Amino acid sequence: MPQHVPWLILLAVYGACVGSFLNVVIYRMPEGIGLVTPRSRCPGCGKQIAWYDNIPLLSWLLLRGKCRSCKTGISVQYPLIELLCAAMFVGVYLVDYVSGLRLEFVQAGLGATWPAFVVQLVMVAALLAATVIDARLFIIPVRIPQTVTLAALVILPTAAIWLPAMEQTAPVVDARGLGATVGGVVGLTVALLLLHLRLLPRSFDEVEETLDEAEPADAFLSHPHPRREVLKECLFVGLPVLGAAVGLALMNVPQDYLPAENQYPLGLRVLGGVLCGYLVGGGVIWGIRILGTLAFGREAMGLGDVHLLAAIGCVLGAGDAVAVFFIAPFLGLFAAAVQGGLARLWKSRGRVIPYGPYLALAGVGMLAAREIFWSFFGIF
Ligand SMILES: [Zn+2]
């Protein structure tokens, strides 16, 4: 245990600093304000905040939650996010290297697994920011999950070139998985290209434009029907699904004709694992979005949720992404029951519940307890 203490202190300090940055992301990104400039100002008196009043956690405590010059209250949400992020960074280290929940990390050690650990930190920080924004505004800026996707896509396969422990600590695919993934990526690329060239119809996006231009009588006719809109998305989603099926079929030859699994370079198998998690994670949410919208006639689940589970899939792999997808609704139901109970206590009506926070919570839970989860089902 003593050898872990310096790392735990470092991660707590670093986590608090990242949390401070997340506060900026949480307040500025939905407003479309730059993350670096302008410098932070007090909303009360407009005075620029000095660096010594901007130290994570400490400044808020020393200032007792008030602006130095005008004494306007500073929300307790700022230090709470910093504290939460610090706790999560320490928590991920404890899960990976101390608890024994992820034995593959303990066995290989920090020196051989740190890229996977760093990507996990990026994921939990992004999930924290996405959760707070989704809970407040019912949107998830796609740049947040896309940051996780990019980090996983660059860091994990690159590290796999020289770190063999990535075989156990990053998502990997076998030959068939690689075939399906390559097919799916080709399909997705074609779909994005066709969408860009306007050869595929855009769904909901165009709604406002057409409503503005149309005459009132036409507006009624062209009023977007969610069921019709979501059918357009089927065309888009169909291409990667078709691509994956073709890729799988092409690789589905007798094993003798394929090189043995570990003859594929590990970097390629990890790249495939990350992309496979992306496609499967995004695909299951999008599938349910289409089915739900067709069934209920109302837009079900935002595309932010699609990007969120796709990002979780990049870090944890396709299997875990599917598990997260099934765990999240239970957490949502549980929270709704608690909220419903509380709401009855306060005699007020509960709010609509966004799905993103439960995906995020399930994702963090799966990061910690994946072995317990899979061994419960007899897999592992
Ligand atoms: Zn002030």
Residues whose N, C-alpha, C, O or C-beta is under 5 A from the ligand:
A	BS01	ZN	C42 G44 C45 C67 S69 C70 K71 T72
